[in-house]
């Protein structure tokens, strides 16, 4: 895994956590994948958006705990969808 991939995953997960954190009530770093998924509408959670969130957190865990990350190209390909989701979630408060 390249440093760029590691930085992208860390930034993506951080942005999702920030967008989902209750206003002033929680430390965003404490949010896990399930917390983020709970903030996404059911239809998106069950579809491609939910899959993207799960993949990002899975990649993050693999990077953090030394597992294997197969495709960094897959990471960068999700950037437009990730940006839409962060904007959507961030506008809820």
N, C-alpha and C positions, 0 to 999 in steps of 0.2 A: 504494500500500500504506500503510495507516495505521500509526502507531507501535504501536498495540495489536497489530496483526498481526505486526509485526517482533519485538516483545517476546515474543509467544506462540511464534513459531517458534524464537527463540533459547532460550527456556526449555524447550520440548519437546525440541529436539535435545540441549540440555545434560543434561536428565533421562535421556534414552535413553543418552547416552554414559556418564554416571555409573553407571547401572544395569548397563552392559555391561563397564565397565573391570575388568580383572583386579585383584583385591584387592592394592593396593600395588605393582602391577607396571607400570602404564602411566599416562600422563597422559590423563585422559578426553578432553581437548580434541583429542588427536591421533587419536581414532577417527573413521573415515569411515563412510558409509552401509553399505558392504560389511561392515565390522567388526560393526556393530550387527545387520545381517541374519544374520550367521553365528551369532549367539547365540540366534536365534529358531528354534523347531522347524520342520522342513521344511514341514509342512502349513500352519502360520501364515505362513511366509515366502512360500509360493506363493499365498496368498490375500489377503484384505482387509487383514490386519495388515501383511504385507509391502508392499502397495501404499501403505498409510498412511505407513510409514517412508520409502519412496522419495519420496512426495510432500512430506513434511516436509523432507527433505534437499534436494530439488529447489527448494522454496520458499526454503529457507535460502540456497542458492547464488544464486538469482535476486535475492534481497534484497542479498546481499553483493556480487555482481558487476554489479548494475544491470540485470538482466533483468526481464521483465514477469511479474508475479504476477496471475493472473486473478481468483481468488476467495478473499477472506478468509473468507467464510462457510464455505467448505469446511474451512478450517483449524480454526475453532472447533467445528465439528460433530464432529470426530474426538477431542475432549477425553476423553470417557468411555473410548473404546477405548485411547487413549494412556495414561491413568491405569492401566488394567488391565495393559497391557503393561509399563509401568515397574515396577509392583508385582510382576508375574511375574518379570521379569528381575532385579530387586533382591533377590528371595528365593532366588536360586540359590547365593549364597555362604554 
